[in-house]
Amino acid sequence: MQVIATQIPDVLILEPTVFSDARGFFLESFHQQKFADLTGLNYTFVQDNHSRSVYKVLRGIHYQIQQPQGKLVRVVTGEVLDVAVDLRRSSPTFGQWVSVILSAENKRMLWIPPGFGHGFLVRSEFADFLYKTTDYYAPQHDRCLLWCDPTLGIDWGCSDPILSPKDQAGKLLGEADLYP
């Protein structure tokens, strides 16, 4: 596995070693000790999630104000634009975001630490999105930033995504509950 830095040092791209031949491929999608050794992070993942979304669905920008979740995300079918936003007021990168293309083809994973908002936009006919979390889902602490907040200025590459009612009602950064 190779770890690649992003513009926000706490957000990491992970590229697994892929063994391919005429029959297909094999990769180790997660190995706790290698993850810890290569990233310097020692988290326990407690929940795995799988979502399927169709073209132009935008999910996010989601986070939990209490029980914040670190996420290790990947796409096993299709392609998404994945976005992480630093929501830690005490961070030097507060309010900054990073985006990465995750796809079944590139097999990349993205580490999004606790204290970040997360969202993705489906760029293929559909996408199967898998993610591990460091804490359990707690709906009472669930929050959502508005995907098109002009303060953030995220370039989604799509001006008319398909949104859930929750995502349509997201808050602006200046009005949202944030981390210290």
C-alpha positions as CSV (number, residue, x, y, z in Angstrom):
1,M,0.0,0.0,0.0
2,Q,1.1,3.5,-0.8
3,V,0.1,6.6,1.2
4,I,-0.3,9.8,-0.7
5,A,-0.5,13.2,1.0
6,T,-3.3,15.7,0.1
7,Q,-3.4,19.5,0.4
8,I,-4.8,18.9,3.9
9,P,-2.1,16.9,5.8
10,D,-4.7,15.0,7.9
11,V,-6.5,13.6,4.8
12,L,-4.7,10.8,3.1
13,I,-5.1,8.9,-0.2
14,L,-4.3,5.2,0.1
15,E,-3.4,3.1,-3.0
16,P,-3.5,-0.6,-2.4
17,T,-1.0,-2.9,-4.0
18,V,-3.0,-4.7,-6.8
19,F,-2.0,-8.1,-8.2
20,S,-3.5,-8.4,-11.6
21,D,-3.4,-11.1,-14.4
22,A,-5.6,-12.5,-17.1
23,R,-8.0,-13.9,-14.5
24,G,-8.7,-10.6,-12.7
25,F,-7.1,-9.0,-9.6
26,F,-6.5,-9.3,-5.9
27,L,-5.9,-6.6,-3.4
28,E,-5.9,-6.3,0.4
29,S,-8.7,-3.8,1.0
30,F,-7.7,-3.3,4.7
31,H,-5.0,-4.5,7.0
32,Q,-5.0,-2.9,10.5
33,Q,-1.3,-3.2,11.2
34,K,-0.2,-1.9,7.7
35,F,-2.7,1.0,8.1
36,A,-1.2,2.0,11.4
37,D,2.4,1.5,10.3
38,L,2.1,3.5,7.1
39,T,-0.2,6.3,8.3
40,G,0.9,6.6,12.0
41,L,-2.8,6.3,12.9
42,N,-4.2,3.9,15.4
43,Y,-7.9,3.8,15.0
44,T,-10.4,1.0,15.6
45,F,-13.1,0.7,12.9
46,V,-16.4,-0.2,14.4
47,Q,-18.9,-0.1,11.5
48,D,-18.8,-0.8,7.8
49,N,-21.4,0.8,5.5
50,H,-22.3,0.3,1.8
51,S,-24.4,2.7,-0.3
52,R,-25.4,2.6,-3.9
53,S,-26.3,5.9,-5.7
54,V,-27.1,6.8,-9.3
55,Y,-25.5,9.4,-11.6
56,K,-25.5,12.9,-10.2
57,V,-26.5,12.0,-6.7
58,L,-24.7,14.1,-4.2
59,R,-24.6,12.9,-0.6
60,G,-23.3,15.3,2.0
61,I,-21.6,17.2,3.4
62,H,-22.3,15.0,6.5
63,Y,-20.7,14.8,9.9
64,Q,-21.5,14.0,13.6
65,I,-21.0,16.9,16.0
66,Q,-20.6,14.3,18.9
67,Q,-19.2,10.9,18.3
68,P,-17.3,12.2,15.3
69,Q,-16.4,9.5,12.8
70,G,-13.2,9.0,11.0
71,K,-13.9,7.3,7.7
72,L,-11.9,5.1,5.3
73,V,-13.9,5.3,2.1
74,R,-13.6,3.6,-1.3
75,V,-15.7,2.8,-4.4
76,V,-16.0,-0.7,-5.7
77,T,-18.3,0.0,-8.7
78,G,-18.4,3.3,-10.7
79,E,-16.8,6.6,-9.9
80,V,-17.3,9.5,-7.4
81,L,-15.8,12.8,-6.6
82,D,-15.2,12.5,-2.9
83,V,-14.8,15.7,-0.7
84,A,-13.6,16.2,2.8
85,V,-14.0,19.5,4.6
86,D,-12.1,20.5,7.8
87,L,-14.6,21.6,10.4
88,R,-12.2,21.9,13.3
89,R,-12.2,25.6,14.3
90,S,-8.8,25.2,16.0
91,S,-7.2,23.7,12.9
92,P,-4.9,25.7,10.6
93,T,-6.9,24.2,7.6
94,F,-10.4,25.0,9.1
95,G,-12.9,25.6,6.3
96,Q,-10.6,24.1,3.6
97,W,-11.5,21.1,1.5
98,V,-9.9,18.5,-0.6
99,S,-11.4,16.4,-3.4
100,V,-10.3,13.1,-4.9
101,I,-11.7,10.9,-7.6
102,L,-12.4,7.4,-6.2
103,S,-13.3,4.7,-8.6
104,A,-13.5,1.0,-9.1
105,E,-10.7,1.5,-11.7
106,N,-8.2,3.4,-9.6
107,K,-9.0,1.4,-6.4
108,R,-7.9,4.3,-4.2
109,M,-9.2,4.8,-0.7
110,L,-9.5,8.1,1.2
111,W,-8.9,8.5,5.0
112,I,-11.1,11.3,6.4
113,P,-10.3,12.0,10.1
114,P,-12.8,12.8,12.8
115,G,-13.7,16.5,12.7
116,F,-14.2,16.6,9.0
117,G,-17.4,16.8,6.9
118,H,-17.7,14.4,4.1
119,G,-19.6,14.2,0.8
120,F,-19.5,12.6,-2.6
121,L,-21.0,13.1,-6.1
122,V,-21.6,10.1,-8.4
123,R,-20.0,10.6,-11.8
124,S,-20.9,7.3,-13.3
125,E,-24.2,5.5,-14.1
126,F,-24.2,4.4,-10.5
127,A,-21.6,3.8,-7.8
128,D,-21.2,1.4,-4.9
129,F,-19.5,3.3,-2.1
130,L,-18.0,1.4,0.9
131,Y,-16.7,3.0,4.1
132,K,-15.4,2.0,7.5
133,T,-16.1,4.3,10.5
134,T,-14.3,4.8,13.8
135,D,-17.5,5.5,15.7
136,Y,-21.1,4.3,15.4
137,Y,-23.8,6.3,13.5
138,A,-25.6,8.5,16.0
139,P,-28.6,10.2,14.2
140,Q,-29.1,12.6,17.1
141,H,-25.7,14.1,16.4
142,D,-25.9,14.0,12.6
143,R,-25.3,17.4,10.9
144,C,-25.2,18.5,7.3
145,L,-23.5,21.4,5.6
146,L,-25.0,22.9,2.4
147,W,-23.2,21.3,-0.5
148,C,-23.0,24.7,-2.4
149,D,-22.0,26.9,0.5
150,P,-20.3,29.9,-1.3
151,T,-17.9,30.3,1.7
152,L,-16.5,26.8,1.0
153,G,-16.6,27.2,-2.8
154,I,-16.4,23.4,-3.5
155,D,-16.0,22.7,-7.2
156,W,-18.3,19.7,-7.6
157,G,-18.3,19.9,-11.4
158,C,-22.1,19.7,-11.3
159,S,-24.6,22.5,-10.7
160,D,-27.8,20.4,-10.5
161,P,-27.1,17.3,-8.4
162,I,-29.8,15.0,-7.1
163,L,-30.2,15.8,-3.4
164,S,-32.1,14.3,-0.5
165,P,-34.3,16.6,1.6
166,K,-31.7,16.4,4.3
167,D,-28.9,17.6,1.9
168,Q,-31.2,20.3,0.5
169,A,-31.6,21.7,4.0
170,G,-27.9,21.7,4.9
171,K,-26.6,24.7,6.9
172,L,-24.1,27.3,5.8
173,L,-20.6,27.0,7.4
174,G,-21.3,30.2,9.4
175,E,-24.5,28.8,10.9
176,A,-23.5,25.2,11.5
177,D,-22.5,23.4,14.7
178,L,-18.8,22.9,14.4
179,Y,-15.9,21.2,16.3
180,P,-13.7,23.2,18.7
